Amino acid sequence: MALRIVLLSTYDQGHQPLGLASPAAFLKNRGHEVRSFDTSVEAPDPAALARADLVAFFLPMHTATRLAVPWIAKVRKLNPRARLAAYGLYAGLNRDYLRQLGVRWMAPVPMARSGYPVPSRDGLKPLERYSKLRVNGHSKRVGYTEASHGCKHLCRHCPVVPVYQGAFRVIDRETVLADIRQLVAAGAEHITFGDPDFLNGPLHAMRIVEDLSREFPGVTYDATIKIEHLRKHRDLLPRLRDTGCAFVTSAVESIDDNVLSKLRKGHTYAHFLEVVELFRRHGLTLAPTFLAFTPWTTRESYLALLKAIAELGLVENVASVQLGLRLLITAQSPLLELPEIQRVVTGFDAPSLLHRWRHPDPVVEDWSLKILRCVADQQKKGSSRTRIFERVWKEVAHEPLDLIPRSAIPYLDEPWYC
């Protein structure tokens, strides 16, 4: 029986949601009537919600799920007969809480080895409504796609791990390329590959970007790749550069080897320094991300992190929000295995979708709140990353810090991360 289905996304890091386009194609191929709405850029059609047989919420991350909660209540009030579903990483992680809200069907993410249809982007808002790539004062329209699902690795703090448990599947290369073609036809000048790690399948990934470069030589791209993989596959770095890689995001998380071990990151601080040098040697841009505040952060280690970013000339490479990010402990997080985490958590807050914790040092606890506010205030004023870094340094240090002037790097202008 054909159903009238509405797919809702509330936030996807400033991207046109692939998490609407992919299931829309799958459902349309089976004869269902599908409408897709992204509440971050539009108000859903009340008539479509009122007549829907099924409303499904795309929950890829923490922020998206928090924003979806009031929408779930609105849909239940507007259309009490509609069946409610949720899908994405945070659907599986927060199954019990979503059931309390009236959601009856939860699906984490697809894991088929083949048969992914080309995403259906009809009806989605144009790329102009989403985040841009900023390069030397100019902007590029960005399209978002994925070449794989899941991840081979088991980093303790990552929300992918409780869902995929180390499983990984590639998406058929022709399907990925067909999606890129329709994104370029829609005006994309840059492609973000949103895979948890683009080099989980290095041969697959490189074939895709080489095809992209041949077919659309003016289109650039970015991807997320572990420090571990950047070292292991260092021979691929020139090929990344030559195929138009604008930058690589890598979750460095910490410069403390003890913390990196507890997070099961698979790299050390020395490995990070090695990758920084490799990227400079090959003319590539690295965009490292960090977990600035964890239960292991000390006053000294936070200052050491800021100094390292400055001394390595990476101030413009690090998104300002990274300077204040606090460890997020989700439901089912492997972090809960650690005795030191068990000692600081104060209980699971279902509406907030996390285990709350307080730092044992009240000064560090205060810094974590103060710095995130500082970053948010400065971003509202349009301050540069260098300016924001200087303000953060003044909040916590009592000594001057000389920054080496660096040119701005390519970056996506969406200020938040998760």
Buried (B, 14 or more C-beta within 10 A) or exposed (E): EEBBBBBBBBBBBBBBBBBBBBBBBBBBEEEBBBBBBBBBBEEBEEEBBEBBBBBBBBBBBBBBBBBBBEBBEEBBEBBEEBBBBBBBBBBBBBBEBBBEBBBEBBEBBBEEEEEBBBBBBEEBBEBEBBBBBBBEEEEBBBBBBBBBBBBBBBBBBBBBBBBBEEEBBBBBBEBBBBBBBBBBEBEBBBBBBBBBBBBBBBEBBBBBBEBBBEEBEEBBBBBBBBBBBBBEBBEBBEBBBEBBBBBBBBBBBBBBBEBBEBBBBBBBBEBBBBBBEBBEEBEBBBBBBBBBBBBBBBEEBBBEBBBBBBEBBBBBBBBBBBBBBBBBBBBBBBBBEBEEBEEBBEEBEBEEBBBEBEBEEEEBBEBBEBBBEBBBEBBEEEBEBBBBBBBBBEBBBEEEBEBEEEEBBBBBEBBBBE
